[in-house]
Amino acid sequence: MAKRLYVGNLPYSMTDAELQEVFARVGGVVDATVVMDRETGRSRGFGFVEMVDDATADAAVQQLNGAQVGGRTLRVAEANPRPARGAREGRGER
């Protein structure tokens, strides 16, 4: 089963394809996305990578957390689960 990783401190110039290329060196990548600001269209400096399985994801965390890419030190960790659509913490129904 695929595992989703959070990748922080990305170079602001990094593209989805470049992010995928970095993680593909470790193993199979299902998807790689750099999060973009909706208003400016520029990178927000973080993204998510979905690896093919748990073992590959764990290897990516071990090898790439703290690695230098584009002059920046990556932070790689297992991503928190996505919140349910429409549910926002702290905003209950009244």
DSSP file (Angstrom, degrees, kcal/mol; ACC not computed):
  #  RESIDUE AA STRUCTURE BP1 BP2  ACC     N-H-->O    O-->H-N    N-H-->O    O-->H-N    TCO  KAPPA ALPHA  PHI   PSI    X-CA   Y-CA   Z-CA
    1    1 A M              0   0    0      0, 0.0    53,-0.4     0, 0.0    50,-0.1   0.000 360.0 360.0 360.0 139.4    0.0    0.0    0.0
    2    2 A A        -     0   0    0     51,-0.2     2,-0.4    52,-0.1    50,-0.2  -0.290 360.0-150.6 -67.8 150.0    1.3    3.5   -0.9
    3    3 A K  E     -A   51   0A   0     48,-1.6    48,-2.8    50,-0.2     2,-0.4  -0.986   8.0-136.6-126.8 135.7    2.5    5.8    1.9
    4    4 A R  E     -A   50   0A   0     -2,-0.4    75,-2.3    46,-0.2     2,-0.4  -0.753  18.8-162.7 -95.8 133.5    2.3    9.6    1.7
    5    5 A L  E     -AB  49  78A   0     44,-3.3    44,-2.1    -2,-0.4     2,-0.4  -0.903  14.6-135.7-116.8 144.1    5.2   11.7    2.9
    6    6 A Y  E     -AB  48  77A   0     71,-3.3    71,-2.0    -2,-0.4     2,-0.5  -0.810  19.0-165.0 -90.6 136.5    5.5   15.4    3.8
    7    7 A V  E     -AB  47  76A   0     40,-2.7    40,-2.3    -2,-0.4     3,-0.3  -0.960  11.6-176.6-127.0 113.5    8.5   17.2    2.3
    8    8 A G  E     +AB  46  75A   0     67,-3.4    67,-2.0    -2,-0.5    38,-0.2  -0.646  54.4  35.4-109.1 165.1    9.3   20.6    3.8
    9    9 A N  S    S+     0   0    0     36,-0.7    37,-0.2    -2,-0.2    -1,-0.2   0.834  74.0 170.4  65.4  37.4   11.9   23.3    3.2
   10   10 A L        -     0   0    0     35,-2.5    -1,-0.2    -3,-0.3     2,-0.1  -0.439  44.7 -97.3 -73.2 149.8   11.8   22.8   -0.6
   11   11 A P    >   -     0   0    0      0, 0.0     3,-1.8     0, 0.0    34,-0.2  -0.477  33.4-126.1 -60.6 139.7   13.6   25.2   -2.9
   12   12 A Y  T 3  S+     0   0    0      1,-0.3    31,-0.6    -2,-0.1    33,-0.1   0.686 108.0  57.4 -66.7 -16.8   10.9   27.7   -4.1
   13   13 A S  T 3  S+     0   0    0     57,-0.1    -1,-0.3    29,-0.1     2,-0.1   0.508  79.8 119.7 -89.4  -4.6   11.9   27.0   -7.7
   14   14 A M    <   -     0   0    0     -3,-1.8     2,-0.2     4,-0.1    31,-0.1  -0.355  49.0-153.5 -68.7 138.5   11.3   23.2   -7.5
   15   15 A T     >  -     0   0    0      1,-0.1     4,-2.3    -2,-0.1     5,-0.2  -0.573  30.6-104.9-102.5 169.2    8.7   21.6   -9.8
   16   16 A D  H  > S+     0   0    0      1,-0.2     4,-2.5     2,-0.2     5,-0.2   0.915 122.2  51.7 -57.4 -44.0    6.6   18.5   -9.3
   17   17 A A  H  > S+     0   0    0      1,-0.2     4,-2.1     2,-0.2    -1,-0.2   0.889 109.7  48.4 -63.6 -40.2    8.8   16.7  -11.8
   18   18 A E  H  > S+     0   0    0      2,-0.2     4,-2.0     1,-0.2    -1,-0.2   0.889 111.0  50.7 -67.8 -38.7   12.0   17.7  -10.0
   19   19 A L  H  X S+     0   0    0     -4,-2.3     4,-1.8     1,-0.2    -2,-0.2   0.926 110.8  49.0 -63.5 -44.4   10.5   16.6   -6.7
   20   20 A Q  H  X S+     0   0    0     -4,-2.5     4,-2.2     1,-0.2    -2,-0.2   0.897 108.6  54.2 -61.3 -40.3    9.5   13.2   -8.2
   21   21 A E  H  X S+     0   0    0     -4,-2.1     4,-0.8     1,-0.2    -1,-0.2   0.897 106.0  52.1 -61.8 -42.0   13.0   12.8   -9.6
   22   22 A V  H >< S+     0   0    0     -4,-2.0     3,-0.6     1,-0.2     4,-0.2   0.926 116.0  39.7 -60.5 -45.9   14.6   13.3   -6.2
   23   23 A F  H >X S+     0   0    0     -4,-1.8     3,-1.5     1,-0.2     4,-1.5   0.767 103.5  68.1 -78.4 -25.7   12.5   10.6   -4.6
   24   24 A A  H 3< S+     0   0    0     -4,-2.2    -1,-0.2     1,-0.3    -2,-0.2   0.736  87.4  69.5 -65.9 -21.4   12.6    8.2   -7.5
   25   25 A R  T << S+     0   0    0     -4,-0.8    -1,-0.3    -3,-0.6    -2,-0.2   0.768 104.6  42.2 -65.0 -24.2   16.3    7.8   -6.7
   26   26 A V  T <4 S-     0   0    0     -3,-1.5     2,-0.3     1,-0.3    -2,-0.2   0.845 129.1 -65.1 -89.1 -40.0   15.2    5.9   -3.6
   27   27 A G  S  < S-     0   0    0     -4,-1.5    -1,-0.3    32,-0.0     2,-0.1  -0.970  80.3 -14.5 174.8-166.1   12.4    3.9   -5.2
   28   28 A G        -     0   0    0     -2,-0.3    24,-2.0    -3,-0.1     2,-0.5  -0.346  50.3-159.1 -66.9 132.7    9.0    3.9   -6.9
   29   29 A V  E     -C   51   0A   0     22,-0.2    22,-0.2     1,-0.1     3,-0.1  -0.953  14.1-175.1-113.8 127.1    7.0    7.2   -6.7
   30   30 A V  E    S-     0   0A   0     20,-3.3     2,-0.3    -2,-0.5    21,-0.2   0.874  74.2 -10.2 -83.1 -43.3    3.2    7.2   -7.2
   31   31 A D  E     -C   50   0A   0     19,-1.3    19,-3.2     2,-0.0     2,-0.4  -0.989  54.1-166.8-157.5 147.3    2.8   10.9   -7.1
   32   32 A A  E     +C   49   0A   0     -2,-0.3     2,-0.4    17,-0.2    17,-0.2  -0.981  13.4 178.1-141.1 128.3    4.8   14.1   -6.2
   33   33 A T  E     -C   48   0A   0     15,-2.8    15,-2.5    -2,-0.4     2,-0.5  -0.991  21.0-151.8-137.3 127.9    3.2   17.5   -5.7
   34   34 A V  E     -C   47   0A   0     -2,-0.4     2,-0.3    13,-0.2    13,-0.3  -0.864  33.0-122.4 -91.3 127.4    4.7   20.9   -4.8
   35   35 A V  E     -     0   0A   0     11,-2.4     9,-2.7    -2,-0.5    11,-0.4  -0.573  29.8-158.1 -77.0 128.3    2.1   22.9   -3.0
   36   36 A M  E     -C   43   0A   0     -2,-0.3     2,-0.4     7,-0.2     7,-0.2  -0.811  21.3-111.0-109.7 147.2    1.4   26.2   -4.7
   37   37 A D     >  -     0   0    0      5,-3.4     4,-2.2    -2,-0.3     5,-0.1  -0.612  23.2-143.8 -73.0 128.7    0.0   29.4   -3.3
   38   38 A R  T  4 S+     0   0    0     -2,-0.4    -1,-0.1     1,-0.2    -2,-0.0   0.852  95.1  43.3 -64.3 -35.7   -3.5   30.0   -4.9
   39   39 A E  T  4 S+     0   0    0      1,-0.1    -1,-0.2     3,-0.1    -2,-0.0   0.898 127.2  25.3 -80.4 -41.4   -3.1   33.8   -5.1
   40   40 A T  T  4 S-     0   0    0      2,-0.2    -2,-0.2     3,-0.0    -1,-0.1   0.689  89.9-134.1 -98.5 -20.5    0.5   34.2   -6.3
   41   41 A G     <  +     0   0    0     -4,-2.2     2,-0.2     1,-0.3    -3,-0.1   0.566  64.1 126.8  76.4   7.6    1.0   30.9   -8.1
   42   42 A R        -     0   0    0     -5,-0.1    -5,-3.4     1,-0.1    -1,-0.3  -0.630  69.3 -89.5 -97.7 157.8    4.4   30.5   -6.4
   43   43 A S  E     - C   0  36A   0    -31,-0.6    -7,-0.2    -7,-0.2    -1,-0.1  -0.287  21.6-147.7 -61.2 145.6    5.6   27.5   -4.4
   44   44 A R  E     -     0   0A   0     -9,-2.7    -1,-0.1     2,-0.4    -8,-0.1   0.384  47.6-106.8 -94.8   1.7    4.8   27.5   -0.7
   45   45 A G  E    S+     0   0A   0    -10,-0.4   -35,-2.5     1,-0.3   -36,-0.7   0.589  89.9  73.3  87.8  10.6    8.1   25.6    0.0
   46   46 A F  E     +A    8   0A   0    -11,-0.4   -11,-2.4   -38,-0.2    -2,-0.4  -0.960  49.2 165.5-147.7 167.8    6.6   22.2    0.8
   47   47 A G  E     -AC   7  34A   0    -40,-2.3   -40,-2.7    -2,-0.3     2,-0.4  -0.915  28.5-106.1-163.2-171.7    5.0   19.3   -0.9
   48   48 A F  E     -AC   6  33A   0    -15,-2.5   -15,-2.8    -2,-0.3     2,-0.4  -0.989  18.4-166.4-135.6 141.9    3.9   15.7   -0.7
   49   49 A V  E     -AC   5  32A   0    -44,-2.1   -44,-3.3    -2,-0.4     2,-0.6  -0.996   9.6-152.3-128.7 132.3    5.2   12.5   -2.2
   50   50 A E  E     -AC   4  31A   0    -19,-3.2   -20,-3.3    -2,-0.4   -19,-1.3  -0.924  15.6-158.6-106.2 117.4    3.4    9.2   -2.4
   51   51 A M  E     -AC   3  29A   0    -48,-2.8   -48,-1.6    -2,-0.6   -22,-0.2  -0.583  26.9-112.7 -93.6 157.6    5.8    6.2   -2.4
   52   52 A V  S    S-     0   0    0    -24,-2.0     2,-0.3   -50,-0.2   -23,-0.1   0.795  89.4  -3.6 -63.5 -31.6    4.7    2.8   -3.7
   53   53 A D  S  > S-     0   0    0    -25,-0.3     4,-2.2   -51,-0.1   -50,-0.2  -0.954  75.3 -95.9-154.8 172.3    4.9    1.0   -0.4
   54   54 A D  H  > S+     0   0    0    -53,-0.4     4,-2.8    -2,-0.3     5,-0.2   0.884 118.5  53.1 -60.9 -42.1    5.8    1.5    3.3
   55   55 A A  H  > S+     0   0    0      1,-0.2     4,-2.0     2,-0.2    -1,-0.2   0.906 111.3  45.7 -63.8 -41.7    9.3    0.1    3.0
   56   56 A T  H  > S+     0   0    0      2,-0.2     4,-2.1     1,-0.2    -1,-0.2   0.893 113.3  50.3 -67.7 -39.7   10.2    2.5    0.1
   57   57 A A  H  X S+     0   0    0     -4,-2.2     4,-2.2     2,-0.2    -2,-0.2   0.918 110.1  49.6 -64.3 -43.4    8.7    5.4    2.0
   58   58 A D  H  X S+     0   0    0     -4,-2.8     4,-2.3     1,-0.2    -2,-0.2   0.894 110.7  50.5 -62.8 -39.4   10.7    4.5    5.2
   59   59 A A  H  X S+     0   0    0     -4,-2.0     4,-2.6     2,-0.2     5,-0.2   0.883 108.7  52.4 -64.8 -38.5   13.9    4.3    3.1
   60   60 A A  H  X S+     0   0    0     -4,-2.1     4,-2.8     2,-0.2     5,-0.4   0.905 109.4  48.9 -64.6 -41.7   13.1    7.8    1.6
   61   61 A V  H  X S+     0   0    0     -4,-2.2     4,-1.9     2,-0.2    -2,-0.2   0.946 113.7  47.1 -61.6 -47.6   12.7    9.3    5.0
   62   62 A Q  H  < S+     0   0    0     -4,-2.3    -2,-0.2     1,-0.2    -1,-0.2   0.911 121.3  35.7 -59.8 -45.0   16.0    7.7    6.2
   63   63 A Q  H  < S+     0   0    0     -4,-2.6    -2,-0.2    -5,-0.1    -1,-0.2   0.813 125.8  34.0 -83.2 -31.5   17.9    8.8    3.1
   64   64 A L  H >< S+     0   0    0     -4,-2.8     3,-2.1    -5,-0.2     2,-0.5   0.666  83.5 102.5-106.8 -17.7   16.4   12.2    2.3
   65   65 A N  T 3< S+     0   0    0     -4,-1.9    10,-0.2    -5,-0.4     3,-0.1  -0.560 101.9  11.2 -67.2 119.1   15.5   13.8    5.7
   66   66 A G  T 3  S+     0   0    0      8,-2.7    -1,-0.3    -2,-0.5     9,-0.1   0.372  97.6 139.0  92.6  -3.9   18.3   16.3    6.2
   67   67 A A    <   -     0   0    0     -3,-2.1     7,-2.9     6,-0.1     2,-0.5  -0.423  55.8-117.4 -73.6 149.5   19.6   16.0    2.6
   68   68 A Q  E     +D   73   0B   0      5,-0.2     2,-0.4    -2,-0.1     5,-0.2  -0.777  38.1 169.0 -89.1 124.7   20.7   19.1    0.7
   69   69 A V  E >  S-D   72   0B   0      3,-2.9     3,-1.4    -2,-0.5    -2,-0.0  -0.970  71.5 -13.5-137.0 120.6   18.7   19.9   -2.4
   70   70 A G  T 3  S-     0   0    0     -2,-0.4   -57,-0.1     1,-0.3     3,-0.1   0.830 128.7 -54.0  59.8  32.5   19.0   23.2   -4.2
   71   71 A G  T 3  S+     0   0    0      1,-0.3     2,-0.3   -60,-0.1    -1,-0.3   0.564 118.8 104.3  80.5   8.2   20.9   24.7   -1.2
   72   72 A R  E <  S-D   69   0B   0     -3,-1.4    -3,-2.9    -5,-0.0     2,-0.7  -0.919  71.7-122.4-123.9 150.4   18.2   23.8    1.3
   73   73 A T  E     -D   68   0B   0     -2,-0.3    -5,-0.2    -5,-0.2    -6,-0.1  -0.817  32.9-135.2 -93.4 113.3   18.0   21.1    3.9
   74   74 A L        -     0   0    0     -7,-2.9    -8,-2.7    -2,-0.7     2,-0.5  -0.334   8.4-152.2 -69.1 146.6   14.9   18.9    3.3
   75   75 A R  E     -B    8   0A   0    -67,-2.0   -67,-3.4   -10,-0.2     2,-0.4  -0.987  20.0-178.9-115.7 117.7   12.6   17.8    6.1
   76   76 A V  E     +B    7   0A   0     -2,-0.5     2,-0.3   -69,-0.2   -69,-0.2  -0.975  12.6 144.7-123.9 128.8   10.9   14.5    5.2
   77   77 A A  E     -B    6   0A   0    -71,-2.0   -71,-3.3    -2,-0.4     2,-0.2  -0.970  56.3 -76.2-153.3 162.8    8.4   12.7    7.4
   78   78 A E  E     -B    5   0A   0     -2,-0.3   -73,-0.3   -73,-0.2     2,-0.1  -0.460  57.5-116.7 -62.8 134.1    5.2   10.6    7.2
   79   79 A A        -     0   0    0    -75,-2.3   -75,-0.2    -2,-0.2    -1,-0.1  -0.430  23.9-112.0 -74.1 146.4    2.3   12.9    6.3
   80   80 A N        -     0   0    0      1,-0.1    -1,-0.1    -2,-0.1     0, 0.0  -0.450  47.4 -88.4 -68.8 150.9   -0.6   13.3    8.7
   81   81 A P        -     0   0    0      0, 0.0    -1,-0.1     0, 0.0     0, 0.0  -0.287  48.4-102.0 -59.6 147.1   -3.8   11.9    7.4
   82   82 A R        -     0   0    0      1,-0.1     3,-0.1    -3,-0.1     2,-0.0  -0.487  38.4-115.0 -69.8 138.2   -6.0   14.2    5.4
   83   83 A P        -     0   0    0      0, 0.0     3,-0.1     0, 0.0    -1,-0.1  -0.364  42.8 -85.4 -69.2 156.4   -8.9   15.7    7.3
   84   84 A A    >   -     0   0    0      1,-0.1     3,-1.9     2,-0.1     2,-0.0  -0.348  57.5 -92.7 -60.0 140.5  -12.4   14.8    6.1
   85   85 A R  T 3  S+     0   0    0      1,-0.3    -1,-0.1    -3,-0.1     3,-0.1  -0.328 110.8  12.4 -59.5 130.6  -13.5   17.0    3.3
   86   86 A G  T 3  S+     0   0    0      1,-0.2     2,-0.5    -3,-0.1    -1,-0.3   0.201 100.4 113.9  87.8 -16.8  -15.5   20.0    4.7
   87   87 A A    <   -     0   0    0     -3,-1.9     2,-0.5     5,-0.0    -1,-0.2  -0.774  42.9-176.0 -91.5 127.6  -14.4   19.4    8.3
   88   88 A R    >   -     0   0    0     -2,-0.5     3,-2.0     3,-0.4    -3,-0.0  -0.987  30.8-111.4-125.6 131.4  -12.2   22.0    9.8
   89   89 A E  T 3  S+     0   0    0     -2,-0.5     3,-0.0     1,-0.3    -2,-0.0  -0.326 101.7  16.9 -60.3 133.9  -10.8   21.7   13.3
   90   90 A G  T 3  S+     0   0    0      1,-0.1     2,-0.4    -2,-0.0    -1,-0.3   0.441 102.8  95.6  86.3  -1.2  -12.3   24.1   15.7
   91   91 A R    <   +     0   0    0     -3,-2.0    -3,-0.4     3,-0.0     3,-0.1  -0.675  54.7 175.9-123.7  78.1  -15.3   24.9   13.6
   92   92 A G        -     0   0    0     -2,-0.4     2,-0.1     1,-0.1    -3,-0.0  -0.339  38.0 -92.7 -79.4 161.0  -18.1   22.7   14.8
   93   93 A E              0   0    0      1,-0.1    -1,-0.1    -2,-0.1     0, 0.0  -0.443 360.0 360.0 -69.2 145.7  -21.7   22.8   13.5
   94   94 A R              0   0    0     -2,-0.1    -1,-0.1    -3,-0.1    -2,-0.0   0.355 360.0 360.0-118.2 360.0  -24.0   25.0   15.5
